[in-house]
């Protein structure tokens, strides 16, 4: 499974998403959209807005949180089989 996380350093939801991955020993590549040229445009192209964190799992874009609900633990546990 190949996992990429689009994030920014100041985002609490991004930090929580990475803690989840670390806790379950899921390796990932982190792309900071504030520091990586073209990364913000990629997020906008796939999601329609500049919204992070975003997971890309084997090429599929997944938003691991919902406004008002926070990080989607149960959904992400099911997705990653943990």
C-alpha positions as a Markdown table, in Angstrom:
| # | Residue | x | y | z |
|---|---|---|---|---|
| 1 | Unk | 0.0 | 0.0 | 0.0 |
| 2 | Unk | 1.4 | 3.4 | -1.0 |
| 3 | Unk | 0.3 | 6.3 | 1.1 |
| 4 | Unk | 0.9 | 10.0 | 0.6 |
| 5 | Unk | -0.3 | 12.7 | 3.0 |
| 6 | Unk | -0.8 | 16.2 | 1.8 |
| 7 | Unk | -0.6 | 18.5 | 4.8 |
| 8 | Unk | 0.7 | 21.8 | 6.2 |
| 9 | Unk | 2.8 | 22.2 | 9.4 |
| 10 | Unk | 0.3 | 24.5 | 11.2 |
| 11 | Unk | -2.7 | 22.2 | 10.7 |
| 12 | Unk | -3.9 | 20.3 | 13.8 |
| 13 | Unk | -5.9 | 17.9 | 11.8 |
| 14 | Unk | -2.8 | 17.1 | 9.7 |
| 15 | Unk | -0.8 | 16.4 | 12.9 |
| 16 | Unk | -3.6 | 14.1 | 14.1 |
| 17 | Unk | -3.7 | 12.2 | 10.7 |
| 18 | Unk | 0.1 | 11.6 | 10.9 |
| 19 | Unk | -0.2 | 10.5 | 14.6 |
| 20 | Unk | -2.8 | 7.9 | 13.5 |
| 21 | Unk | -0.5 | 6.6 | 10.7 |
| 22 | Unk | 2.5 | 6.5 | 13.1 |
| 23 | Unk | 0.5 | 4.7 | 15.8 |
| 24 | Unk | -0.4 | 2.0 | 13.3 |
| 25 | Unk | 3.0 | 1.9 | 11.8 |
| 26 | Unk | 1.7 | 2.9 | 8.3 |
| 27 | Unk | 4.5 | 4.4 | 6.3 |
| 28 | Unk | 3.8 | 7.4 | 4.2 |
| 29 | Unk | 5.2 | 10.2 | 2.2 |
| 30 | Unk | 4.4 | 13.7 | 3.5 |
| 31 | Unk | 3.9 | 16.6 | 1.1 |
| 32 | Unk | 3.7 | 20.0 | 2.7 |
| 33 | Unk | 1.5 | 22.0 | 0.3 |
| 34 | Unk | 2.9 | 25.3 | 1.6 |
| 35 | Unk | 6.5 | 24.3 | 0.8 |
| 36 | Unk | 6.2 | 22.0 | -2.2 |
| 37 | Unk | 5.7 | 23.7 | -5.6 |
| 38 | Unk | 2.5 | 22.5 | -7.3 |
| 39 | Unk | 1.3 | 20.5 | -4.3 |
| 40 | Unk | -1.5 | 23.0 | -3.4 |
| 41 | Unk | -2.6 | 22.9 | -7.1 |
| 42 | Unk | -2.7 | 19.1 | -7.0 |
| 43 | Unk | -5.0 | 19.2 | -4.0 |
| 44 | Unk | -7.3 | 21.7 | -5.6 |
| 45 | Unk | -7.4 | 19.7 | -8.8 |
| 46 | Unk | -8.5 | 16.5 | -7.0 |
| 47 | Unk | -10.6 | 17.9 | -4.2 |
| 48 | Unk | -11.9 | 21.2 | -5.6 |
| 49 | Unk | -10.5 | 23.3 | -2.8 |
| 50 | Unk | -7.3 | 23.7 | -0.7 |
| 51 | Unk | -8.3 | 21.3 | 2.1 |
| 52 | Unk | -5.8 | 19.3 | 4.2 |
| 53 | Unk | -5.1 | 16.7 | 5.3 |
| 54 | Unk | -5.6 | 14.5 | 2.3 |
| 55 | Unk | -4.5 | 10.9 | 2.0 |
| 56 | Unk | -3.7 | 9.4 | -1.3 |
| 57 | Unk | -3.8 | 5.6 | -0.9 |
| 58 | Unk | -2.7 | 3.6 | -4.0 |
| 59 | Unk | -3.8 | 6.6 | -6.2 |
| 60 | Unk | -7.2 | 7.2 | -4.5 |
| 61 | Unk | -7.7 | 10.6 | -2.8 |
| 62 | Unk | -9.3 | 10.3 | 0.6 |
| 63 | Unk | -10.2 | 13.1 | 3.1 |
| 64 | Unk | -9.6 | 11.5 | 6.5 |
| 65 | Unk | -11.6 | 14.1 | 8.4 |
| 66 | Unk | -14.9 | 15.9 | 8.3 |
| 67 | Unk | -15.6 | 19.4 | 9.5 |
| 68 | Unk | -17.4 | 19.1 | 12.8 |
| 69 | Unk | -16.5 | 15.5 | 13.3 |
| 70 | Unk | -12.7 | 15.7 | 13.2 |
| 71 | Unk | -10.5 | 12.8 | 12.2 |
| 72 | Unk | -12.5 | 9.8 | 11.0 |
| 73 | Unk | -10.9 | 7.1 | 13.1 |
| 74 | Unk | -13.3 | 4.3 | 12.4 |
| 75 | Unk | -13.4 | 4.9 | 8.7 |
| 76 | Unk | -9.6 | 5.1 | 8.5 |
| 77 | Unk | -9.1 | 2.0 | 10.7 |
| 78 | Unk | -11.4 | 0.1 | 8.3 |
| 79 | Unk | -9.6 | 1.5 | 5.3 |
| 80 | Unk | -6.1 | 0.5 | 6.6 |
| 81 | Unk | -7.3 | -2.7 | 8.3 |
| 82 | Unk | -6.1 | -1.8 | 11.7 |
